[in-house]
Amino acid sequence: MRRCPLLIAVISVLTLWGSSAGLILIKGIGELNKAIGDPGVISAVKFSVLQALISAAASVGLGSVLGYIDATYEFRGRSFLRGVIASPFTLPSIGVALAFLLICRAGILPRGFPAIVAAHVYYNYGFCAVMISSVLSTVPNEIDEAAEVLGASSTTRFLRVVFPSVIKGIVSSFVIVYMLCFTSFAIPLVLGGSKCYTLEVEIYSLATTFLDLRESAAAALLGLGLTAPLAILLIRGKPIQMPGEARRRKTVPNGIFGFLMLAFYALAAIAAMYPIAYLFMNSLHNPITSRLNPEVFLELLSWKHNPYLGTSPAKTVMNSIMYGIAASSLALSWSLIAYTSEEDISPLAFLPLATSPMTLALGLYMLGDITGLESWILIIMSHWMISLPFMYRFMASSLSSLDPNLLDAAEVLGMERKDALVHVLLPAIAPGLLAGIFYSFSTSLAETSASTLLSTPGQQPMTVASLQFLSGRMLQESNAMSFLVTSFTLLIFLLEEILQRRLRWLK
């Protein structure tokens, strides 16, 4: 009986992910030559690679400077500003896309390639800064000070001491951001127009506009060949972050250098808030009359049928909440079964990273055609698969500091396995589980690409509703719905932070 949950966990992931990947392989392998010879697919691949390389390089460059400042110097408000800088990475991509669309409409930034790169850099530079800061924080000051005593200049110390210590974090950041930008969907869909589109947009277009599932699957296979090796390297790679901080932060130096450094850090925090604030301001005004119309938010909570959505706006809000609860619950249950079992099935948790959300959704879309599964079931499945690696990573990080024999010791002392799990293990890993649950829920809320392909009228979440409003030229409603999703994700992380502090106080 103890092995029954383990078998269910193994079979569920292998069946779901295997069916999706298998159907794409079966449908697409025969059309691979056609996809390679299709100018539209090749143009999408070239654009995806180019914009991903530039976006990743710019994100890592900006993040490296911010990460170095954060890890090296202590100043008032540093923790708050760091949280603000990192916040764009938690936002839904549709919110970022619409914010930059408004900026483009105002003439601040041209649409197309510049807007797509700018949006991707905005989305990822805070993530790079946090990752590089975390790695640099594990490098003790004594190493740098010893090099200074031995006569090394500041430039030499940076190139020979600091940079080699963080190179792994820089490379990992670059690879992760490159993959995120390569598989981006909502941002190029909204900002790219007819000429600037990624492979994910082309896969979606082939499946929904041209109704060619076979070539769409072939294009997905082409994308898999370009991203799967990088995903495997990330999965097999060792963690780049050591527990704890070994670096002592210094006071900011006086003079122009210290002023410029603080000003740069503050400007990065302002830049992180500006697009979302701009989105909120525009969601309050009718774009045609320019009149203040905050009642639009009440309309989005109405149960009145909307012809552009095929359902009521409030139903899309409830759909998003339902999908988030279901996906995070499934991810939590699977992770607990996987980690507490005697067999190591952790590689299965990272299988979804080998496929992009659109590729995963395309396989599930074909699975739905065969099995007749309803849209809402397919959406929950996709959200579960997408959030599972993050949930398992959070839980594994929490459990890594615990004695692996903890449950066995509890059983020796007379506790049953299920009682030991509830009364011993769960309280010890509560902070990590809480972070995983909130992150999985917010990931489901913010997910756009898989939901866009799998949604049907009445089953779409808020992110898809925002895109439908945009396609119907209802810009204020689209902005307001997008800001609503963004607000939900920010509130989720704020609630998680409050609960984490409460847990620390209880301990």
Secondary structure, DSSP 8 states (H G I E B T S, - for coil): -THHHHHHHHHHHHHHHHHHHHHHHHHHGGGHHHHHT-HHHHHHHHHHHHHHHHHHHHHHHHHHHHHHHHHHEE-TTHHHHHHHHHGGGGS-HHHHHHHHHHHHHTTSS-TTHHHHHHHHHHHHHHHHHHHHHHHHTTS-HHHHHHHHHTT--HHHHIIIIIHHHHHHHHHHHHHHHHHHHHT--HHHHHHSTTT---HHHHHHHHHHTS--HHHHHHHHHHHHHHHHHHHHHHHHS--S--SS-----EE--SSHHHHHHHHHHHHHHHHHHHHHHHHHHHHTB-TTT--B-TTHHHHHT--S-BTTTTB-HHHHHHHHHHHHHHHHHHHHHHHHHHHHSSS--HHHHTGGGGS-HHHHHHHHHHHHHHH---HHHHHHHHHHHHHHHHHHHHHHHHHTTS-TTHHHHHHHTT--HHHHIIIIIHHHTHHHHHHHHHHHHHHHHH--HHHHHH--TTT--HHHHHHHHHHTT-HHHHHHHHHHHHHHHHHHHHHHHHHHHHHHHH-
